[in-house]
């Protein structure tokens, strides 16, 4: 899978989790969603850096 596709999937997952938290749970799981977003961001950043290293 290309890195761009993977990064877009992470963004979609982040947006959907925020949407579900706001609409279904009325924002009660903000801490869990924030932790999930942090983990997804770190994963995306690591994938991006790894992709840059492979191109060199």
C-alpha positions in Angstrom: 0.0 0.0 0.0 1.3 3.5 -0.9 2.1 5.8 2.0 -0.3 8.4 0.7 -3.2 5.9 0.9 -2.2 4.9 4.4 -2.1 8.5 5.6 -5.5 9.2 4.1 -7.0 6.2 5.8 -5.6 7.4 9.1 -7.2 10.8 8.6 -10.6 9.2 7.7 -10.3 7.0 10.9 -9.7 10.1 13.0 -12.6 12.0 11.5 -15.0 9.1 11.8 -14.0 8.5 15.5 -14.6 12.1 16.3 -18.0 12.1 14.5 -19.1 9.0 16.3 -18.0 10.4 19.6 -19.9 13.6 19.1 -23.1 12.2 17.6 -23.5 8.8 19.4 -21.8 9.3 22.7 -22.4 13.1 23.0 -18.7 13.8 23.6 -18.5 11.5 26.7 -15.4 9.7 25.4 -13.3 12.7 24.6 -10.3 11.3 26.5 -10.4 8.0 24.7 -10.8 9.6 21.3 -7.9 12.0 22.1 -5.7 9.1 23.0 -6.7 7.3 19.8 -5.9 10.3 17.7 -2.5 10.7 19.4 -1.6 7.1 18.6 -2.8 7.4 15.0 -0.8 10.6 14.6 2.4 9.0 15.9 1.8 6.0 13.6 1.2 8.2 10.6 4.3 10.3 11.4 6.4 7.1 11.8 5.2 5.8 8.5 5.9 9.1 6.8 9.5 9.3 8.2 10.1 5.6 7.2 8.8 6.3 3.7 11.2 9.3 3.4 14.2 7.1 4.5 13.4 4.5 1.9 13.4 7.1 -0.9 17.0 8.1 -0.2 
